Amino acid sequence: MNRLAYQKDVRNPIMSFIKKAMEVSEKAFEETEHTIEEWNIHRHGANLFLKLGVAVYAEQRLGGSHAPVERILSALDGHAAEHGQVDLEHLKAAHEVLGDEFIKEHEVVPAAEPTA
């Protein structure tokens, strides 16, 4: 076997390994970047719910204005419109904190559509 043919045989597996390593690294980077974006979206929604709770408490117990509640609800609507429905984990946590009686007392029943 001549020397040039041997060098080609040795370089191909090395280049193939480096190429494969780069592909795996790029894929892992893209997945990590996507996960971080999802986490930031989730965190933003959680912060909006937290602010909503503070605004409602201030309105109900401290005589605050209703304007911050409406502003935060609008922000939640915008968040849901941009990123899809708001994560229900927050609602489940609120249900656990508030209890069944409170939820039943304040449950919103959709109005029946009139039949033609």
TITISE-993743 format. One record per residue: residue number from 1; x, y, z of N, C-alpha, C in turn. Coordinates in pm, 1 decimal. Example, Ala and Ser with C-alpha at 12.3 -4.5 7.8 and 13.67 -1.06 7.14 Angstrom:
2
{r 1 {1319.0 -569.0 780.0} {1230.0 -450.0 780.0} {1320.0 -330.0 780.0}}
{r 2 {1285.0 -225.0 708.0} {1367.0 -106.0 714.0} {1290.0 3.0 787.0}}
***
This chain:
116
{r 1 {85.5 -116.9 0.0} {0.0 0.0 0.0} {89.7 122.6 0.0}}
{r 2 {61.8 214.4 -88.1} {146.8 332.2 -91.8} {106.4 427.5 20.1}}
{r 3 {191.6 518.6 49.9} {175.4 610.5 163.1} {53.9 702.3 146.3}}
{r 4 {25.2 751.2 27.3} {-86.9 840.5 2.2} {-219.4 769.3 27.2}}
{r 5 {-233.7 647.7 -18.1} {-356.6 571.2 3.7} {-377.8 548.0 152.9}}
{r 6 {-271.2 521.7 228.0} {-281.1 500.8 372.7} {-327.9 628.0 442.5}}
{r 7 {-274.4 743.8 402.0} {-314.5 870.8 463.2} {-462.0 899.4 437.3}}
{r 8 {-514.1 869.7 320.6} {-655.6 890.1 291.6} {-741.7 802.1 381.5}}
{r 9 {-701.1 677.9 400.0} {-777.8 586.8 484.6} {-781.3 634.8 629.1}}
{r 10 {-673.6 690.4 678.3} {-666.2 737.0 816.4} {-742.9 867.3 832.8}}
{r 11 {-736.1 958.9 738.9} {-800.3 1090.0 750.4} {-952.7 1079.8 741.9}}
{r 12 {-1006.8 995.1 656.4} {-1151.3 984.9 641.6} {-1221.7 952.1 772.4}}
{r 13 {-1177.2 852.4 848.4} {-1245.0 825.1 975.5} {-1230.9 941.9 1074.6}}
{r 14 {-1117.6 1009.8 1073.7} {-1097.9 1122.7 1164.7} {-1189.6 1237.1 1125.5}}
{r 15 {-1196.8 1269.7 997.3} {-1283.3 1377.3 950.8} {-1429.7 1340.2 973.5}}
{r 16 {-1463.3 1213.9 952.5} {-1599.3 1167.9 974.5} {-1635.7 1181.0 1122.7}}
{r 17 {-1542.6 1145.8 1209.8} {-1565.7 1157.5 1354.1} {-1583.9 1304.3 1394.1}}
{r 18 {-1500.8 1392.5 1342.6} {-1510.8 1535.4 1375.0} {-1642.5 1591.8 1321.1}}
{r 19 {-1679.0 1551.9 1200.2} {-1804.9 1599.5 1141.3} {-1923.3 1552.1 1224.9}}
{r 20 {-1921.2 1427.3 1265.8} {-2029.4 1370.9 1347.3} {-2035.0 1440.7 1483.3}}
{r 21 {-1920.7 1467.3 1542.1} {-1915.9 1536.9 1670.6} {-1973.4 1677.3 1658.3}}
{r 22 {-1944.3 1744.8 1549.4} {-1998.7 1879.4 1526.4} {-2150.6 1873.8 1510.4}}
{r 23 {-2200.9 1775.2 1436.3} {-2345.0 1761.5 1418.3} {-2415.5 1736.1 1550.8}}
{r 24 {-2359.3 1648.8 1631.9} {-2417.3 1618.7 1762.7} {-2413.4 1742.3 1852.0}}
{r 25 {-2304.5 1815.6 1849.4} {-2292.2 1936.9 1929.8} {-2393.2 2042.4 1887.9}}
{r 26 {-2410.1 2061.0 1757.4} {-2506.8 2159.5 1707.3} {-2648.9 2121.2 1745.9}}
{r 27 {-2682.1 1993.5 1735.8} {-2816.0 1947.0 1771.7} {-2841.4 1968.0 1921.4}}
{r 28 {-2743.6 1934.8 2004.2} {-2758.3 1954.0 2148.9} {-2773.3 2101.1 2182.8}}
{r 29 {-2698.7 2186.3 2115.2} {-2708.2 2330.7 2138.3} {-2846.9 2381.9 2102.3}}
{r 30 {-2900.2 2339.0 1986.9} {-3032.6 2383.1 1943.0} {-3140.5 2336.3 2040.3}}
{r 31 {-3131.3 2212.5 2088.0} {-3229.4 2161.0 2183.4} {-3222.3 2236.7 2315.2}}
{r 32 {-3102.4 2266.7 2361.2} {-3085.1 2341.6 2485.5} {-3140.8 2482.3 2469.7}}
{r 33 {-3114.9 2544.0 2357.5} {-3165.6 2678.2 2331.6} {-3318.7 2678.9 2331.4}}
{r 34 {-3379.6 2578.3 2269.7} {-3525.4 2566.3 2266.9} {-3581.1 2545.6 2408.6}}
{r 35 {-3516.8 2463.9 2487.1} {-3560.6 2438.5 2624.7} {-3553.3 2565.5 2708.2}}
{r 36 {-3449.7 2643.4 2690.9} {-3435.0 2769.4 2764.7} {-3545.0 2866.5 2723.7}}
{r 37 {-3576.3 2873.8 2595.2} {-3684.4 2961.4 2548.1} {-3817.8 2920.3 2609.7}}
{r 38 {-3846.0 2789.3 2611.7} {-3970.9 2741.1 2671.4} {-3976.5 2773.9 2820.8}}
{r 39 {-3865.2 2756.7 2889.3} {-3860.8 2785.8 3031.8} {-3884.9 2933.8 3056.8}}
{r 40 {-3827.6 3020.1 2975.6} {-3849.4 3164.5 2991.2} {-3995.2 3201.9 2966.8}}
{r 41 {-4058.7 3139.4 2868.7} {-4200.2 3164.7 2842.2} {-4283.5 3120.7 2962.3}}
{r 42 {-4254.6 3002.5 3013.8} {-4325.5 2950.5 3131.3} {-4304.9 3043.1 3251.4}}
{r 43 {-4183.6 3087.3 3271.1} {-4152.6 3176.3 3384.1} {-4225.9 3309.0 3369.6}}
{r 44 {-4235.9 3362.5 3249.0} {-4308.0 3487.0 3226.2} {-4456.3 3469.9 3262.1}}
{r 45 {-4517.5 3358.1 3221.0} {-4656.3 3330.2 3256.2} {-4675.2 3317.8 3407.0}}
{r 46 {-4581.4 3249.3 3472.9} {-4589.5 3234.1 3618.3} {-4578.9 3369.9 3687.9}}
{r 47 {-4492.2 3455.4 3637.9} {-4478.5 3589.6 3696.0} {-4604.8 3672.1 3677.3}}
{r 48 {-4669.5 3656.9 3563.1} {-4795.4 3728.8 3540.7} {-4902.7 3682.4 3639.3}}
{r 49 {-4910.4 3552.0 3662.9} {-5006.8 3501.8 3760.5} {-4975.0 3552.5 3901.1}}
{r 50 {-4847.2 3557.1 3934.9} {-4807.6 3609.1 4065.4} {-4848.4 3755.2 4079.8}}
{r 51 {-4821.4 3834.3 3977.3} {-4858.8 3976.1 3980.3} {-5010.4 3992.5 3987.2}}
{r 52 {-5083.1 3905.4 3917.8} {-5228.9 3910.8 3922.5} {-5278.5 3885.6 4064.8}}
{r 53 {-5219.1 3789.5 4131.1} {-5256.8 3761.1 4269.6} {-5231.1 3880.1 4360.4}}
{r 54 {-5118.1 3943.7 4344.0} {-5084.9 4061.6 4424.5} {-5183.6 4174.5 4395.7}}
{r 55 {-5216.4 4195.3 4267.2} {-5307.7 4303.5 4229.6} {-5448.4 4278.4 4283.4}}
{r 56 {-5493.4 4153.6 4277.7} {-5626.8 4120.6 4329.7} {-5629.3 4138.6 4480.5}}
{r 57 {-5524.6 4094.1 4548.8} {-5518.4 4111.7 4693.9} {-5521.0 4260.0 4729.6}}
{r 58 {-5442.9 4339.1 4659.1} {-5439.8 4482.9 4685.9} {-5577.5 4545.7 4661.7}}
{r 59 {-5644.2 4501.8 4557.2} {-5777.2 4556.0 4528.2} {-5878.0 4514.1 4634.7}}
{r 60 {-5878.7 4387.1 4670.3} {-5979.3 4334.3 4760.8} {-5955.3 4370.1 4907.7}}
{r 61 {-5831.7 4367.7 4949.2} {-5802.4 4385.3 5091.9} {-5746.5 4522.4 5128.7}}
{r 62 {-5686.0 4589.1 5030.8} {-5622.5 4717.2 5061.9} {-5692.2 4835.1 4994.2}}
{r 63 {-5803.1 4809.0 4928.9} {-5877.9 4916.0 4864.6} {-5810.0 4973.1 4741.8}}
{r 64 {-5730.1 4892.4 4675.5} {-5658.7 4938.7 4556.9} {-5749.6 4947.9 4435.8}}
{r 65 {-5697.1 5000.6 4331.4} {-5769.8 5019.2 4206.4} {-5781.8 4886.0 4131.6}}
{r 66 {-5884.0 4876.1 4048.6} {-5904.3 4757.5 3965.1} {-5819.5 4764.0 3836.8}}
{r 67 {-5767.3 4881.3 3806.2} {-5690.6 4900.4 3682.2} {-5570.8 4804.9 3670.6}}
{r 68 {-5490.7 4783.5 3776.3} {-5379.0 4688.8 3762.1} {-5426.0 4546.3 3731.6}}
{r 69 {-5539.0 4506.5 3788.2} {-5592.5 4372.9 3761.3} {-5625.6 4360.6 3612.8}}
{r 70 {-5693.3 4458.9 3558.5} {-5727.6 4455.9 3416.4} {-5603.5 4457.8 3328.4}}
{r 71 {-5503.5 4537.6 3367.3} {-5379.7 4545.9 3289.0} {-5308.4 4410.2 3286.4}}
{r 72 {-5304.5 4343.3 3401.4} {-5236.5 4213.8 3408.2} {-5317.2 4107.3 3334.3}}
{r 73 {-5450.5 4113.3 3344.5} {-5533.4 4019.7 3267.9} {-5512.0 4038.2 3118.3}}
{r 74 {-5499.0 4161.6 3074.9} {-5469.8 4188.3 2933.3} {-5334.2 4130.8 2894.2}}
{r 75 {-5237.4 4144.3 2983.8} {-5104.2 4087.6 2956.9} {-5112.4 3935.7 2949.1}}
{r 76 {-5192.7 3873.4 3036.0} {-5210.2 3727.7 3030.2} {-5278.3 3686.3 2899.9}}
{r 77 {-5377.1 3764.3 2857.2} {-5442.7 3735.5 2729.4} {-5343.0 3744.3 2614.1}}
{r 78 {-5259.1 3845.9 2616.4} {-5156.3 3860.5 2513.4} {-5056.2 3746.9 2516.7}}
{r 79 {-5016.8 3706.6 2637.2} {-4923.2 3595.1 2653.9} {-4984.2 3467.2 2596.4}}
{r 80 {-5112.4 3443.4 2628.6} {-5179.9 3323.1 2578.3} {-5195.1 3328.7 2426.6}}
{r 81 {-5224.2 3446.4 2372.2} {-5239.1 3460.1 2226.9} {-5106.6 3435.4 2155.1}}
{r 82 {-4998.2 3478.8 2215.5} {-4867.3 3465.2 2151.9} {-4809.7 3324.8 2166.1}}
{r 83 {-4831.5 3263.0 2283.0} {-4764.3 3135.7 2312.9} {-4860.2 3018.8 2329.2}}
{r 84 {-4984.8 3037.7 2297.7} {-5082.0 2930.8 2317.9} {-5142.8 2942.9 2455.9}}
{r 85 {-5230.4 2849.5 2486.6} {-5301.8 2856.1 2613.6} {-5204.5 2858.3 2730.2}}
{r 86 {-5241.8 2932.9 2832.7} {-5158.1 2945.1 2950.9} {-5152.5 2809.6 3020.3}}
{r 87 {-5036.7 2775.8 3070.8} {-5012.9 2647.7 3135.8} {-5110.6 2625.5 3250.3}}
{r 88 {-5175.2 2510.6 3251.0} {-5276.4 2481.7 3351.6} {-5216.7 2443.3 3486.6}}
{r 89 {-5086.8 2422.2 3494.6} {-5024.6 2390.1 3623.3} {-5049.0 2501.7 3723.8}}
{r 90 {-5049.9 2626.9 3676.8} {-5074.5 2739.6 3765.5} {-5216.7 2733.6 3820.7}}
{r 91 {-5310.9 2695.0 3734.5} {-5449.5 2685.5 3778.6} {-5468.1 2570.0 3875.7}}
{r 92 {-5398.9 2459.4 3852.6} {-5406.4 2346.2 3945.5} {-5350.9 2385.1 4081.3}}
{r 93 {-5240.0 2458.5 4081.9} {-5181.4 2504.3 4208.1} {-5276.4 2599.1 4279.8}}
{r 94 {-5341.8 2688.2 4204.3} {-5438.3 2779.8 4264.5} {-5555.6 2702.3 4322.3}}
{r 95 {-5599.2 2598.8 4254.5} {-5709.0 2516.3 4303.1} {-5671.7 2450.5 4435.0}}
{r 96 {-5549.0 2400.2 4444.5} {-5503.8 2336.5 4568.2} {-5499.8 2436.7 4683.6}}
{r 97 {-5456.5 2558.0 4655.9} {-5445.0 2659.6 4759.8} {-5583.1 2709.2 4803.3}}
{r 98 {-5670.6 2735.4 4706.1} {-5799.9 2795.1 4736.4} {-5901.8 2694.0 4788.2}}
{r 99 {-5892.9 2570.8 4744.6} {-5984.4 2467.7 4791.0} {-6107.5 2454.0 4703.2}}
{r 100 {-6174.3 2339.8 4717.0} {-6289.8 2306.8 4634.0} {-6406.7 2402.1 4655.2}}
{r 101 {-6432.6 2439.5 4780.0} {-6547.3 2526.6 4808.1} {-6534.4 2660.3 4736.6}}
{r 102 {-6419.8 2720.7 4744.0} {-6397.8 2850.3 4678.2} {-6413.7 2836.8 4527.3}}
{r 103 {-6357.8 2730.6 4471.6} {-6363.9 2710.6 4326.6} {-6509.9 2692.7 4282.7}}
{r 104 {-6586.4 2610.2 4353.7} {-6726.7 2588.7 4317.2} {-6806.1 2718.2 4329.3}}
{r 105 {-6776.2 2796.4 4431.4} {-6847.2 2922.1 4454.1} {-6820.5 3022.4 4342.2}}
{r 106 {-6700.2 3020.2 4284.2} {-6660.9 3118.6 4183.1} {-6646.7 3059.0 4043.2}}
{r 107 {-6698.0 2940.5 4023.4} {-6686.6 2875.2 3893.1} {-6767.5 2951.5 3788.6}}
{r 108 {-6706.4 2969.6 3674.1} {-6772.9 3038.6 3564.2} {-6830.0 2932.7 3471.8}}
{r 109 {-6962.1 2935.1 3456.7} {-7028.7 2839.7 3368.8} {-7055.4 2910.4 3236.9}}
{r 110 {-7007.7 2854.3 3125.2} {-7030.4 2920.0 2996.3} {-7180.1 2926.9 2965.6}}
{r 111 {-7219.8 3038.7 2908.8} {-7360.5 3057.4 2871.8} {-7396.1 2966.3 2756.9}}
{r 112 {-7515.9 2910.6 2763.4} {-7561.2 2821.2 2656.3} {-7592.1 2905.8 2532.3}}
{r 113 {-7551.7 2854.2 2418.2} {-7576.0 2924.1 2292.6} {-7720.7 2904.7 2253.4}}
{r 114 {-7786.5 3012.1 2209.6} {-7926.7 2996.7 2169.3} {-7937.8 2910.6 2044.8}}
{r 115 {-8038.7 2826.5 2045.0} {-8059.2 2740.3 1928.4} {-8153.2 2809.5 1831.8}}
{r 116 {-8125.3 2793.8 1705.7} {-8206.2 2861.5 1603.0} {-8313.6 2774.5 1549.3}}
***
